[in-house]
Amino acid sequence: MNSNINSMSFHEKTILITGASRGIGRALSKACARQGAHVIACGRNVKDLEVLSDEIKTEFNGLSTLLPINLATANADDYRTVADHIEKQFGTLDAVVLNAAMLGEVTPCDNYSLTTWIEVFQVNLHSAVMLLQATRPLLIESALRTVIFTLASEGISPKANWGAYAASKAALSAFMKIYALENNNSEQLRVAGVLPPPTKTLIRMTAYPAENHEMLAQPESVVSPYIKLLTQPSHANQGNIL
C-alpha cells in the first residue's frame, strides 16, 4: 500500500466494510484502521471479527466496531436497524465497501440447487441494494460520501459452470454502473468498483482447488485501489472499475 497516503483523509472517518472477517475485506479493514479510520467490520463469523478487532487495537491502537450479520437471511428491516445504530453511535457514515460474497456451487445451471442460487443472489446482490437504501441518508451527509463495490472477473466475462456467482456478480457490476449514473451530481455519492486480481481468498481456493495458491496475490497486496478511491477528489472515477 502507498505509504504516502495522507492519513488525515481517514482521520475519524467511519467506514463500513462487508465481508470483513477474512480475505480482502479483512486486509482492507486493517489498512483503513492503520490510516486512522473507525472501521465497522461486517461479517458472519463472530470469532473472526473479534480476532480482527483485537489486531486493529494491538497493531495500530485503532478503533473498530463489530457488526455480526448473516447477509443470506438479513432483510430490509435488519438493515434499517443497522443504519439506526450507526447514526446513534457515530452520527454519520463516510463510506461503504460492498465486499462480501458467496461462491455457491460450481456446476451446470441445470443441476444447480435453487435454494443455493437464491442465497447467492441474496448475499452478492440483494444485500448491497438493501444496505445502500438503508445507509444512503447517512452517506450523503458525510465527508467522503463513497460507495465501493468489489467485483469479480467471472461477472465481467462469465464462464460455464459458474452459475449464480457469475450471474450475481454480473448483476452487481450493472448495479454499480446504474447507481453511479444515478449519483452523477457532485453533491451526491461517489460510486466505483474494484476488480481485484486472482487473490488468495477462500472463494478462490475453493473454486480453483488444483491451482498453485501460493502464486496468488495476497489480500494485503490488492487494497491500494480501494484506498485510492477513498482518498481521491469527489467523483473522480465515478462509475469506473479499477
Protein Blocks (a to p, Z undefined) as FASTA:
>chain_A
ZZkbcfklmgopacddehklgcjllmmmmmmmmnopacddddfblmlmmmmmmmmmmmno
pacddddddfklocfklmmmmmmmmmmmnopafbdcdfbccebjaddfklpcfklmmmmm
mmmmmmmmmmmmmmmmmmmmmmnopacddddfklmmccehklmmmmmmmmmmmmmmmmmm
mmmpfklccdddddddddddfklmmmmmmbcfklpccfklmmmmmmmmmmmcehihihia
ZZ
